[in-house]
Amino acid sequence: MNDAAPRSVGAVTPQRAGFLEPLILKAGKTLASYELVYETYGTLNAARSNAVLVCHALSGSHHVAGWYADDPQKVGWWDNLVGPGKPIDTERFFVVGVNNIGGCHGSTGPASIDRATGQPYGASFPVVTVEDWVASQARLMDRLGIERLAAAVGGSLGAMQAMQWTLSFPDRIGHALVIAAAPRLSTQNIAFNDVARQAIVSDPDFHGGNFYAHKAIPARGLKLARMLGHITYLSEDVLMEKFGRVLKRDEYGFNYDVEFEIESYLRYQGNKFAQVFDANTYLLMTKALDYFDPAKEAGGDLARALSAARAGFFVASFKSDWRFPPSRSREIVRALVASRKNVTYAEVDAPHGHDAFLLDNPHYHRLVAAYMDNVALEVGAGERRTPLATADTELEEMRGYAGRGEPREGT
Amino acid sequence: MQRYDFELIASWIPEGARVLDLGCGDGVLLAGLAATRGASGYGIEIDDANVLASVRHGVNVIQSDIEEGLAAFGDDTFDFVILSQTLQAMRDAGRVLGEMLRVGREGIVTFPNFGYWRHRLDVVRGHMPVSKSLPYSWYDTPNIHLCTVKDFEDLCATVGARILDERVIHEGRTIRLLPNLRGSLGIFRFRRP
């Protein structure tokens, strides 16, 4: 076992990398140049074999772990998973977090200035796909001197990137940790995404995507999109437990003001999100989700599509996740088995819904730690740290788990 | 629990075999077969603690119900499908045996022999048996379909499994005289007719 208690990676500093080589996108357009903002934790070993890429989901960023010296409250979105002594142990792995192209946390995106016009890209920013992100991430790995990833890790849309790595660069990745994922969105998923997009584009402040020039923000649309998304990231049980039918006042008001706690909570979350997130990025991210479908080019045969992969797979789903339910992860597992890939699959009993991938759950975290322990052994990044048998204390914690973490950001 | 059946199973598995272990527990059988035989394949396991232990042992474990999990595999995917001391917990043991023969070339089943004399004696004395091989009380046992060695032979005939090898052991020793009475663990290897 690890002697030291898990710690934070501490204060971190984002870095930038500029790329002048054009990126040809799946949509057929070209991004002439772009910048990626990223963070790294831990140390790249001499063999350069211990790199782990963490891919973010819809609303995540490069800020995976640690905090900022000038903003200690701003803790990384997967800080519970990444750090010294944590499941993705930065004492053994060199972990890279990157903000994807089209994002709004510093990498080139719709709000960035287009050098060709001197104006923000706005509506002219090209639609990017999971494949495009993976291609840009690979260029960042080139820049960092990483020929081969020990692993790529992601949840939800991040998991799709980890999966795509094994297909785009089968020789450059040892393992993919594919958490709370789907091999492609369901009709219902796409429907939710479109309602979110319609909320944004129908906001008068959207100005066809060029709201920057109008010094406006389509905050109402973005807020609605987030409120809708937020409901789908949580389970019905967790909403019921957290908010029930509790009223802000004692009696019904018989009007249309905020009355139930859940209304207040969702509006607060929506407003908060609308202040920090870019509406065009939200549109773009949901489109990237909709378009992801590795089986499409293999005639709908996912097993055939995944046969290109050489990586080992860790697939995990959460029983209460109805946005990307376990049945969707089982599709991935079934296809990997059919193409004879190494795959481990766990179905985690967590109450929180889709957001569970971001939350503390001892069993889920032990599974990731155990898998990463084997990865570390394989790439020469350290000795075994977890016991082989399941300890009694672990069993107790597993059974007694009823963690009720704060809802986080999903998809 | 000492697993007397593992050694015998390992002796049947040739180099480089593709193996499916149904109810793989903590994964030690698969890990052992990988280390000593270069075998590859998957384990199916439903219990959280066992799934975790299997991941730690570095085996490909798939968390699933066995009967559901078998459906995920195509015909003739494996050289061997192993069901080690789990048959007695299956809802439809006959169907599981049929599925084993569909996805694998050969099947290996081990199970606690209900015909073992101590078990018979318990019943004669008026109680459900509790022993090393059947450690549960009747009210909390996962074992819903217990059988004797003879019963299993009958099941093989019913589902059309050709028995290749049949052992009854007790604490590691093969019982040759009155095996269905003196042996506590049945071990069968079989294939399609």
Interface residues (C-beta under 8 A of the other chain):
Chain A: R330 V333 R334 V337 A338 N342 V343 T344 Y345 A346 E347 D349 H363 R366 L367 A370 Y371 D373 N374 T386 P387 L388 A389 T390 E394 L395 M398
Chain B: D26 Y42 D48 A49 N50 V51 L52 A53 S54 V55 R56 H57 G58 V59 N60 V61 I62 Q63 S64 A72 F73 G74 T77
